[in-house]
Amino acid sequence: MMKSTLLPIHVVGGGLAGSEAAWQAAEAGVPVILHEMRGVRGTDAHKTDSLAELVCSNSFRSDDATANAVGVIHAEMRLAGSLIMACADKHQVPAGGALAVDRDGFAEAVSQSVEAHPLITVVREEITGLPPKDWGSTIIATGPLTSPDLAEAIRAETGEDALAFFDAIAPIVYRDSIDMDICWYQSRYDKVGPGGTGKDYINCPLDEAQYNAFIDELIAGDAVGFKEWEGTPYFDGCLPIEVMAERGRETLRHGPMKPMGLTNAHDPTVKPYAVVQLRQDNALGTLYNMVGFQTKLRYGAQAEIFRMIPGLENAEFARLGGLHRNTYINSPVLLDPTLALKSRPELRFAGQITGCEGYVESASIGLLAGRFAAAERKGEMPVPPPQTTAMGSLLNHITGGHLVSDEEPGKRSFQPMNINFGLFPDLAPGSIVKPEGIKRFRGKDKTIMKRQLMAARALDDCKAWLAREHA
C-alpha cells in the first residue's frame, strides 16, 4: 500500500470499535493514529494489553444470517471487509449455531493485524481530555470503561445530563407479541401530552391474586450481583423492581404498577388491582419498553416471571433488563447521522459509548465511523447505510430512532440496545404471502417468514450500498 499524503485520523480506544474504525479508515487509504491507554494505564476489567480484548463472553452470538438480526449484522460486516469478523472467523471455536472465539487468539490476531498495517500507528498513552482541535478528524471509541478524566471532559463538552455511568435498563418487548385481547391502549387519565393521543401506553391488567403471585416470584427470583469494580449504583430513581418488591408488597402497586387513572377497555366495570404499562420505544412503533421495570434478575428468570403478566404470556423480548456500569452518551441528542458530535463535528463517537450493546454492535458502529471519517478526509460525502440494513437500523436508532418520553421532558430515556428486527423498518404491505398447501399460517411461522424476508432485504440493500460507495 502506497504512503498516503492525507492528514491522519486519530482513534481513541483500541477495543473492538476502535480497532475496526482504525482498520476501515486505513483500508480506505487514510493514515490512522490509534491511541490506547492499556499498556500505560489498565482498567478494572481488562486482563491484557491486547487490542480488542473480550472482557466478558467469548460469544458473538448467532451466526444465522437468514432469520437472526445478529447473524445479519455479521454478514453485513463481512461484506464490508470487517477486521473483527475476519479474526473471529479465523479463531472460531465450536458453539452450535453461534459464533464463539478463542478469546486470546482473537485479540492477538486483531492486535497483529492493526499493528502491521502500514497506515496505522499505535500509540500507547492515556488521553485525559477531549482531543485538541488541531488533531482534526478524531473517533472516540473508549467504551464502557472510559477513563474518569476523559469521561469528565466529554461531560463538560456535552452537558451534565448527556453522559450516563450506569444503565438502568427495562425490558423491551416486540409489539406484535403482546396480546391486545387482554391489553389496551390508554395514557393515565387519558392525558394528551405533546405529540400524544391519550392512548400512548399499552396497559396490562392484574387482579389481586395475579399481583401477589407476581410479587412472590419477583422476591424469590435469582438476581445477579454487581462486580466489585462496578460498586452498587442503586438510587431511588432507578431501583430494580425486585428491590422495590422487597421493601413491601404494595410498593410496586404504588409505584410503576399503580392502576390509578386507567380503565380496562375490555371490561370497564372491573378495576385492575395493578397495571404494567409499556411505552413505545422507537419511531417505528415495533418496540415497547416496560415502564419502570429495570432489574438485576437473571435473563432466564426475567422471561419466566414477566410472562406471568396478563397479555405478556407469549412476549418476545428484544432486550431484557439490567443495571450495570456502562459509560455512554445521549447519542440521539448529541450526534448527527454520521456519528459526528454536533457541537464539534470533527469528533465522532463509536462503539458502546454511543449506546449500542454487544460486541458486534460496537464493532459495526466502529466500522461505520471509520468509513465516514475516511470519506470526509478524502473530500467525499459520507453515505450512511440504508435503514433496512442491520447496520443502518442500529445507526438510525442511536442517532434518532429512539423516542423520548413526552410526559417526562428533560428526563434521559435513551438506553443501550442490541441489534434486533424491531429496529428494522417493516416490510412493504403484501410481502408476507402464505405458502401454498399450508392451512394455518400465523404466529411463529409467520414471524419466521417475516424475519427471513427482512434478512434477505438487508443483505441485498447492504450490497447495493457498498457498490454505490465504491462507485
C-alpha positions in Angstrom: 0.0 0.0 0.0 1.4 3.4 -1.0 2.1 6.0 1.6 -0.8 8.4 2.0 -0.4 12.2 1.8 -3.7 12.7 3.7 -3.7 14.0 7.3 -4.2 11.2 9.8 -7.4 10.3 11.5 -7.0 9.8 15.3 -8.8 7.0 17.0 -9.0 7.0 20.8 -9.5 3.5 22.2 -8.3 0.1 21.0 -11.3 -2.1 21.8 -13.5 -3.7 19.1 -15.0 -0.5 17.9 -11.7 1.5 17.8 -9.8 -1.3 16.2 -12.4 -1.7 13.5 -12.7 2.0 12.9 -8.9 2.3 12.5 -8.8 -0.7 10.1 -11.7 0.7 7.9 -10.1 4.1 7.6 -6.7 2.7 6.8 -8.1 0.3 4.3 -9.7 3.3 2.6 -6.2 4.8 2.2 -6.2 7.2 5.1 -3.5 7.1 7.8 -4.6 6.5 11.3 -3.1 7.1 14.8 -4.7 4.7 17.3 -4.3 5.8 20.9 -4.8 3.0 23.5 -4.2 3.6 27.2 -3.7 0.0 28.2 0.0 -0.6 28.4 0.2 2.7 30.3 -2.9 2.5 32.5 -5.1 -0.6 32.9 -8.8 -0.9 33.7 -10.5 -2.9 36.4 -11.9 -5.4 33.9 -9.2 -5.9 31.3 -6.5 -8.6 31.9 -4.1 -7.9 29.0 -2.8 -5.1 26.8 -4.1 -6.7 23.6 -6.4 -4.7 21.3 -10.0 -5.9 21.1 -9.7 -7.9 24.3 -13.1 -9.6 25.1 -13.9 -8.7 28.7 -17.0 -10.8 29.1 -18.3 -13.7 27.0 -16.3 -15.2 24.1 -19.5 -15.4 22.0 -20.5 -13.2 19.2 -24.0 -14.8 19.4 -26.0 -16.2 16.5 -24.3 -16.5 13.1 -27.6 -17.2 11.3 -27.9 -14.6 8.6 -31.2 -16.0 7.3 -33.5 -15.2 10.2 -31.5 -13.7 13.1 -30.6 -10.0 13.3 -27.3 -10.7 14.9 -26.4 -13.1 12.1 -27.4 -10.4 9.6 -25.1 -7.8 11.1 -22.3 -10.4 11.0 -22.9 -11.0 7.3 -23.0 -7.2 6.5 -19.8 -6.6 8.3 -18.1 -9.4 6.4 -19.3 -7.8 3.2 -17.7 -4.5 4.3 -14.3 -6.1 5.0 -14.6 -6.2 8.8 -11.3 -7.0 10.6 -13.2 -8.0 13.7 -15.3 -10.6 11.8 -12.3 -11.9 9.8 -10.4 -12.5 13.1 -13.4 -14.0 14.7 -13.9 -16.4 11.8 -10.2 -17.4 11.9 -10.3 -18.2 15.6 -13.8 -19.7 15.9 -14.4 -22.4 18.4 -17.4 -24.9 18.4 -20.6 -23.2 19.7 -23.5 -24.7 17.7 -25.2 -22.0 15.6 -23.3 -19.2 17.4 -20.0 -17.7 16.5 -17.7 -18.1 19.5 -14.0 -17.4 19.5 -10.8 -18.3 21.3 -10.5 -15.0 23.1 -6.7 -14.9 23.3 -6.2 -16.0 19.7 -8.8 -13.5 18.5 -7.3 -10.5 20.4 -3.8 -11.4 19.3 -4.9 -11.6 15.7 -6.6 -8.2 15.8 -3.5 -6.7 17.5 -1.1 -8.1 15.0 -3.2 -7.0 12.0 -3.6 -3.5 13.3 0.0 -3.1 14.3 1.2 -4.5 11.0 -0.9 -2.2 8.8 1.3 0.3 7.0 -1.1 3.2 7.5 -1.8 2.6 11.3 0.4 3.8 14.1 -0.5 2.5 17.6 0.5 4.9 20.4 0.2 3.6 24.0 -1.0 6.6 26.0 -3.9 7.8 28.0 -6.0 10.7 26.5 -7.2 12.6 29.6 -9.2 15.3 27.9 -11.1 15.9 24.7 -8.7 15.7 21.7 -7.2 19.1 20.7 -8.8 20.7 17.7 -5.6 20.6 15.7 -5.9 16.8 15.6 -8.8 17.3 13.2 -10.9 14.2 12.5 -11.0 12.0 15.6 -13.0 9.0 16.6 -13.7 8.4 20.4 -14.2 4.7 20.9 -13.4 4.3 24.6 -16.2 2.0 25.6 -18.0 1.4 28.9 -14.8 1.7 30.8 -13.8 5.2 29.6 -11.2 6.7 31.9 -12.6 9.1 34.5 -10.7 12.2 33.2 -11.8 11.7 29.6 -15.4 11.0 30.8 -15.4 14.2 32.7 -14.1 16.1 29.6 -16.9 14.6 27.5 -19.5 15.6 30.1 -18.1 19.1 30.2 -18.4 19.4 26.4 -21.8 17.8 26.1 -23.7 18.8 29.2 -24.3 17.5 32.7 -27.1 15.1 31.7 -25.6 13.9 28.5 -23.3 11.2 29.9 -24.5 8.2 31.9 -22.3 5.9 34.0 -24.8 3.2 34.8 -27.6 1.5 32.7 -30.9 1.2 34.4 -32.4 -0.9 31.7 -36.1 -2.0 31.5 -37.0 -4.9 29.2 -38.2 -4.2 25.7 -41.0 -6.3 24.1 -41.8 -6.8 20.4 -45.2 -5.1 19.9 -46.6 -7.9 17.8 -46.1 -10.4 20.6 -48.4 -8.5 23.0 -51.9 -9.9 23.4 -54.2 -7.0 22.7 -57.3 -9.0 23.5 -56.1 -8.6 27.1 -54.2 -5.3 27.0 -55.4 -1.9 25.8 -54.1 1.5 24.7 -54.5 4.4 27.2 -52.5 7.1 28.8 -53.1 7.6 32.5 -56.2 9.8 33.0 -56.3 9.9 29.2 -53.7 12.6 29.3 -52.7 14.0 25.9 -49.1 15.2 26.1 -47.0 16.8 23.4 -47.3 14.6 20.4 -49.6 12.2 22.3 -53.1 11.0 21.7 -54.2 10.0 25.2 -53.6 6.3 24.2 -49.9 6.3 24.3 -49.3 3.3 26.6 -50.1 -0.4 26.3 -51.7 -1.5 29.6 -51.5 -5.0 31.1 -54.1 -5.5 34.0 -53.5 -7.7 37.0 -56.1 -8.8 39.6 -55.1 -9.1 43.3 -54.2 -12.8 43.1 -52.1 -12.3 39.9 -50.3 -9.3 41.5 -49.4 -11.3 44.7 -48.2 -14.2 42.7 -46.1 -11.9 40.6 -44.6 -10.3 43.7 -43.8 -13.7 45.2 -41.8 -14.6 42.1 -40.0 -11.3 42.0 -38.8 -11.6 45.6 -37.8 -15.2 45.0 -36.1 -14.5 41.7 -32.5 -15.2 41.0 -30.7 -11.8 40.9 -27.3 -11.0 39.6 -24.8 -9.3 41.9 -22.6 -6.4 40.9 -18.9 -7.0 40.1 -16.5 -5.5 42.6 -15.4 -2.7 40.2 -19.0 -1.6 39.5 -20.0 -0.7 43.0 -23.7 -0.7 43.9 -25.3 2.2 42.0 -28.8 1.9 43.4 -30.6 5.2 43.8 -34.3 5.8 44.2 -34.7 6.9 40.6 -33.7 3.5 39.2 -34.3 0.9 41.9 -34.6 -2.7 40.5 -38.2 -3.8 40.7 -37.2 -6.8 42.8 -35.6 -4.4 45.4 -38.8 -2.3 45.4 -40.8 -5.5 45.9 -38.7 -6.5 48.9 -39.4 -3.1 50.5 -43.1 -4.0 50.8 -45.8 -6.0 48.9 -47.6 -2.8 48.0 -44.6 -0.8 46.9 -44.9 -1.6 43.2 -48.7 -1.1 43.3 -48.0 2.5 44.4 -45.1 2.9 42.0 -44.7 1.7 38.4 -47.6 -0.7 38.6 -50.2 1.8 40.1 -53.6 1.4 38.5 -54.9 4.9 39.0 -56.3 6.8 36.0 -56.7 3.6 33.9 -59.9 1.9 32.8 -59.8 -1.6 31.2 -61.2 -1.1 27.7 -62.2 -4.7 27.5 -64.2 -4.6 30.8 -64.7 -1.1 32.2 -66.7 -2.5 35.2 -63.7 -4.3 36.7 -61.0 -2.0 38.1 -57.5 -3.5 37.8 -55.6 -4.2 41.1 -52.4 -3.3 39.4 -51.2 -2.4 35.8 -48.0 -2.8 34.0 -47.5 -0.1 31.4 -45.5 -0.4 28.2 -44.4 2.7 26.3 -43.4 3.0 22.6 -39.6 2.8 22.4 -38.9 3.5 18.7 -40.3 5.7 16.0 -41.3 2.6 14.0 -43.7 1.5 16.8 -42.3 -2.0 16.7 -40.8 -2.0 20.2 -42.3 -1.2 23.6 -40.5 -0.9 26.9 -41.8 -2.0 30.3 -42.0 1.3 32.2 -40.1 1.3 35.5 -39.1 -2.4 35.2 -35.3 -2.1 35.4 -34.0 -5.3 37.1 -31.0 -7.3 38.1 -32.8 -10.6 37.7 -31.0 -13.2 35.6 -32.3 -13.3 32.0 -34.0 -16.7 32.3 -35.8 -15.6 35.5 -36.9 -12.4 33.8 -38.5 -14.1 30.8 -40.3 -16.6 33.1 -41.6 -14.0 35.6 -42.6 -11.3 33.1 -44.6 -13.8 31.1 -46.8 -14.1 34.2 -48.2 -10.7 33.4 -51.5 -10.9 31.6 -51.1 -10.1 27.9 -47.4 -10.9 28.0 -47.7 -14.7 28.2 -46.2 -15.0 24.8 -44.0 -12.0 24.9 -40.8 -11.9 22.8 -38.1 -9.7 24.2 -35.9 -7.6 22.1 -33.9 -6.8 25.2 -34.1 -8.0 28.8 -33.5 -5.7 31.8 -30.3 -4.9 33.6 -28.4 -2.5 35.8 -24.6 -2.2 35.4 -21.8 0.2 34.7 -21.7 1.4 31.2 -20.5 4.9 30.2 -22.4 6.1 27.2 -23.6 9.4 25.8 -27.1 10.6 24.9 -26.4 9.9 21.2 -29.9 10.8 19.7 -29.4 14.3 21.0 -25.7 14.8 20.6 -24.7 13.0 17.3 -25.6 13.6 13.7 -26.5 10.7 11.3 -22.8 10.1 10.6 -21.9 9.8 14.3 -20.3 13.3 14.5 -20.7 15.4 17.6 -23.0 18.3 16.7 -21.1 20.8 18.9 -17.7 19.7 17.5 -18.2 18.0 14.1 -14.6 16.9 13.8 -15.2 14.5 16.7 -17.0 11.2 16.1 -18.1 8.6 18.7 -18.2 4.9 18.1 -18.9 1.6 20.0 -20.6 1.1 23.3 -20.1 4.8 24.3 -22.7 5.7 21.7 -25.3 3.5 23.4 -25.1 0.2 21.4 -24.9 -3.0 23.3 -22.8 -6.1 22.4 -19.5 -6.9 20.7 -20.7 -7.0 17.1 -22.9 -4.0 17.5 -20.0 -2.0 18.9 -17.7 -3.1 16.2 -20.2 -2.3 13.5 -20.6 1.3 14.7 -16.8 1.5 14.7 -16.8 0.2 11.1 -19.2 3.0 10.1 -17.4 5.7 12.0 -14.1 4.7 10.3 -15.7 4.7 6.9 -17.5 8.1 7.5 -14.3 9.7 8.8 -12.2 8.4 5.9 -14.7 9.6 3.3 -14.5 13.1 4.8 -10.7 13.0 4.8 -10.8 12.2 1.1 -13.2 15.1 0.4 -16.1 12.8 -0.1 -19.6 12.9 1.4 -20.2 10.1 4.0 -23.1 7.9 3.0 -24.9 6.1 5.8 -26.2 2.6 5.0 -30.0 2.2 4.4 -32.1 1.8 7.5 -33.3 -1.5 6.0 -29.8 -3.0 6.7 -28.8 -4.2 10.2 -26.0 -1.6 10.4 -28.3 1.2 9.1 -31.1 0.3 11.5 -28.7 0.3 14.5 -27.2 3.6 13.4 -30.7 5.1 13.0 -31.7 4.0 16.5 -28.6 5.5 18.0 -28.8 8.8 16.2 -32.5 9.5 16.1 -34.8 6.5 16.0 -35.2 6.3 19.8 -38.2 8.2 21.2 -38.0 10.5 24.2 -40.9 10.5 26.7 -43.3 13.4 26.1 -44.6 13.0 29.6 -41.2 13.4 31.2 -39.5 16.2 29.2 -35.8 16.5 30.1 -35.6 13.0 31.5 -33.0 10.9 29.9 -34.7 7.8 28.5 -32.2 6.6 25.8 -30.8 3.2 26.8 -28.2 0.9 25.1 -29.7 -1.6 22.6 -28.6 -4.8 20.8 -29.4 -5.3 17.2 -32.9 -6.8 16.7 -35.5 -6.9 14.0 -37.6 -4.4 15.9 -35.2 -1.7 14.7 -35.8 -2.5 11.1 -38.5 -0.8 9.0 -41.5 -3.1 8.4 -41.9 -4.9 5.1 -43.9 -3.5 2.3 -47.6 -4.4 2.5 -48.3 -7.8 0.9 -44.7 -9.0 1.3 -45.7 -11.9 3.6 -47.6 -14.4 1.5 -49.0 -17.7 2.9 -47.2 -20.6 1.2 -49.3 -22.9 -0.8 -50.5 -26.1 0.9 -50.4 -24.6 4.4 -53.8 -24.3 6.1 -52.6 -22.3 9.2 -50.2 -19.5 8.7 -49.8 -17.3 11.7 -47.8 -16.9 15.0 -44.3 -18.4 14.9 -44.4 -19.5 11.3 -45.4 -16.0 10.1 -42.8 -14.4 12.3 -40.1 -16.6 10.9 -41.0 -15.8 7.3 -41.1 -12.1 8.2 -37.6 -12.2 9.6 -36.3 -14.2 6.7 -37.6 -11.6 4.3 -36.1 -8.8 6.4 -32.8 -10.5 6.5 -32.7 -11.1 2.7 -33.7 -7.4 2.1 -31.0 -6.2 4.5 -28.2 -8.1 2.7 -29.4 -7.1 -0.7 -29.5 -3.4 0.4 -26.2 -3.7 2.1 -24.6 -5.0 -1.1 -26.2 -2.1 -3.1 -24.9 0.4 -0.5 -21.4 -0.9 -0.7 -21.5 -0.9 -4.5 -22.6 2.8 -4.6 -20.0 3.7 -2.0 -17.2 2.2 -4.2 -18.6 3.5 -7.5 
